[in-house]
């Protein structure tokens, strides 16, 4: 809806001051879009793909060529600009998509899961390109992602969406501090529910049990953890697993949705890999 492809079902929205319904053309002139799926023409070279995008924006050819070279240098594809995209690796294709999305020098760049399915090294490199756009070019980036560490590292403001609704917004540190304490996770050997026993320990703020694991929110986790262990020991319970962590965005997501983003991420990774395999098979 924000990139003017779909009509809103209700409400109003504007991008860079332009109404997405009444001023759709103006919105399109000030935005760039890097879609989740690869859109570059595999039979064209990287340079030709960037020029094609420039043509769609009506950018004069001499200006387009200059910008294309600048962008290909930015994403470190200069040495591959004359090679067909069908020879590119997944990381190179993602970088090319980024160059295409920047050809009109947008005020706002929309990134739809820019690192989905990429290996760790390529994902890290993509993060660096995004940071450069943000810090050196002062560009506003609107990104969707299922990698919470990515959101934590790159974003100034986050909105967590569950079942199509925004359930909380804020800066990463604000959201993490909002949990109000450290997170202790433990399990016991015995088949018993010790939630109330743990809850009565001093400085414990909340206890949730899920699949045999106790997720405990506590102030001063390093001090509180030994007291929890001792309390359980006195009642004849044996701790078999224990971890103590500072609040993370995954903990925030779990707090507000009741499920871990890691579970969602794993299923989406598998789906993305399967989809890309099917697309390449059809292409052959």
N, C-alpha and C positions, 0 to 999 in steps of 0.2 A: 504493500500500500504506500509506503513512504517513497518508493522509487517510481510511483505512479503507474505500476503495472496492473494492480487490482484496485477496484473501487472500495472505499471503506464501507463497512456494514453500518457503522454509526459513528458519531463524534466528528471531531475536526483535528487536523494536523497541518503543520507548516514546516518547511525545510528552508533554512536560510531566509526566513521571512516570507516565503511564497506558499500560498495555500495549495495543497496537493491536488485539490479538485478544480479550483478555479484558475490556477496558474501552473498547470502541469508542465507546459513547455519551458517555463522559466525554471522550474525545479530541475528538469532534465539537463538544463544548461549548466547548472552549478554543482551537479553531483557526478560521481564516478561510481561504478559498480564492479566488484570482483565476485562473481558467482561461485557457488560451491563446486559446481561441475566445470570441467574444462570445456571452453567454447571455441578455442582457436581452431582455425582450419588446418588440418594436418597436412594438406597438400601444398600449403604456402609456407614460406620461411617465417622466422620470427619477425624480421623486419617488415615483411609484407603484411603480416597480421596486424601489427601496430598501425601501419599506414591505412589499412582497411578501416580500422576503428576511427582513425582521424577523418577519413572520408565521410563516415556516418555522421560525424559532428560538423561537417562542412568546413574543416580547417584547410586553408590553402596548402597546396602540395609542398612548396618550399619551406613553409613553417612546420608542416607535419614531419618532413624528413629530419629537420633539425631537432625537433622534440623527440622523435622516435629514437634517434641516436643517444640523446641525453638519458632517456628512460631505460634503454637497453644497457647503458653503462651503469645506471643506478642499480639495476637488478643483476648486474654482472653477467650479461648475455651477449656482450659485444662480439666476442669470439665465435658465437654461434648464430649471429644474426642472419646469415645467408644459408643456414641449414634448415631443411624442412622440419616442421614441428613433429612429424611422425618419428623423428629420430631423438626427440627430447626425452629426458627422464621426467618422472613425476614432479620432482622439485623444480626443474627448469620450466615445465609447463605452468606451474603455479606462479613462478616469477614473471613469466610472460603475461599471464592474466593480470598481474598487478600492473605491469607496464601499460597494458591496453586500457585498464581502468583509470590511468592517470593522464592519458593523452590530451584530454580537454582541460587539464589543470583545474580539477574540481575543488570547490570550497569544502565539500563534504564527501568523504569516500565511504561507501558501504562495503563491508567485507563479510561475506556469508561463509562462516566456518573456514577461514583461509588456510588452516593447517590440517584439516581432516584427512586422515589416511597417510600423512607424510611421516617419514622416519624422523627420529629425534634430531639428527643433525640438520636436516632440511627445515624442520620446524623451528629450530633455534635460529637459523639464518633468516627465516621469514619474519620472526620476531624482531630481528635487528632492522630489517627494512621498514617494518611498521613503526618502530621507535624513531627511525630517522625521519619519516614523514611527519610524525607528531612533533618531534623536538626541533628539527631544523627547518621544516616547511610550515609549521604552525597549522597544519591541516586538521580538521575535525574528522575523526574516524568513528563510525558506527559499526560495531562488530557483533556478530552472533558467534557463540562458541560453546562447546560442551566440555572444553578443557578448563577447569576452574583455576589451575595454576597459570594458565594463559591470561585469563581475565584479571587475576591478581597482579600479574607482572606488567600488564599493558594498560589497563583501564583506570581512568580517574573516577568513573562512576559506573555502577553495575545495577542492572535490574534482573532479578531472578524471576523466571517465568515458569509456571507449572500449570499444565492443563489449559494452556492458552491465556492465562491471567497473570499479570504482574503481582507478585505477592509481597515483595519488598524491594526497595531501592536504597542506594547509598554508596559512599566510597568504600573500597575494600577494607581498609582498617576500621572504618566505622561499623561495618557489618560484622567483622570478626570480634571487635570489642563488645558489640551488642550482645554476644552470647553470655558475657558476664563471668567468665572463668575459664580454667583449663579443662581439658577433656581427658578423663580417665576411662579406659576400656579394659574390662576384665571378665574372666569366666572362672567358674569354680568346678571342682571335680564332682560334687554331689548334685543330684537331681532335686533341686529345691529352689524356691524363689526367695532371695534374700534382699529384695528391693527395699523393704521397710527398714531392715537392719542397716543397710548402707545409708539410707536417707537420714537416719537419726545421728549419723556421725557429724561432728562439728565441721562447719564450712562446706558441707555438701549441699548444693543448691537444687539438684534435680537428678533423678535416676530413671533410666528407661531400659527395659529389657527387650531384646529382639534376637531371635534365633540362638538363644543360650548365652548371648553376650550382654553385659551390662555397660551401658554408656552413661557415664557419670559426669555431671558438670559441677566443678568445685573451685572455690577460691584457693589460691596458694596450693596448687596441685602437688608440688614436691613435699609439702608439709602434710597435706591431707592424706595422701596415698598410704603412708605407713600406718596411720590410724585406722584406715579402712581394712587393711590387711590384718592388723591385730584384732580388730573387732570380729572379723570373720573367723579368725583362728580360734578365738575364745569360744565361739559357738560351734566349733568342730568342723568348720569348712576349710577346704584347701584351694587356694588360688592356683589355677593352672595356666592362666594367660594374663598378661598385664602390660598395658602401654599407657604412656602419659604424653600428651601433645598439647601444644598451644593451639588456640582456635584457628582453623583454616576455613577457606570458603566452602570446602566440602562439608565441614561440620555445620556451617551456616545453612547450606542447601538441605542437609539432613534434618536440621532443626525445623525448617519451615515447610518441607515437603514430605518428610517421613521416609525418604529413600535416599540412597547415596548416589551422587552423580557418577561415581565410578562404574556403577552397574549400568547406568544409561550409556555411558561412554563406551563400554566394552561392546554392548549390543550394536551401537551405531558404527563402531569401527568395523565389526564383522560385516554389517550390511553394506557399508561403503566399499569394502574390499570386494565383496561378492558382486556388487553392481558394476564396478569398474572392470572386473573380469568378464562379465557378460557383455558389456559394451564393446570391449576389444574383440571378443569372440564374434560378435555380430559384424564388426567392421571387417574382419577377415573373410 
